[in-house]
Amino acid sequence: MLLDKMKRLFADEPNVVHECRRCGTSLSADEDMCPECGSTESAQFEIE
């Protein structure tokens, strides 16, 4: 998980972060449900 975050930080494309709205767990873009709390609500942020 940490390695994936580091790869995204140094990628040339825009860095998009997906997080669970309920507990803040980092999610992959294709996850529909949080593995930690089961919530289906997620937030997406683009970091420049």
Number of C-alpha atoms within 10 A of each C-alpha: 8 7 8 9 12 10 11 15 16 10 9 8 9 12 16 15 17 19 19 22 15 15 13 14 14 18 19 13 12 7 11 14 14 21 13 12 12 12 14 13 12 20 13 13 10 9 9 8
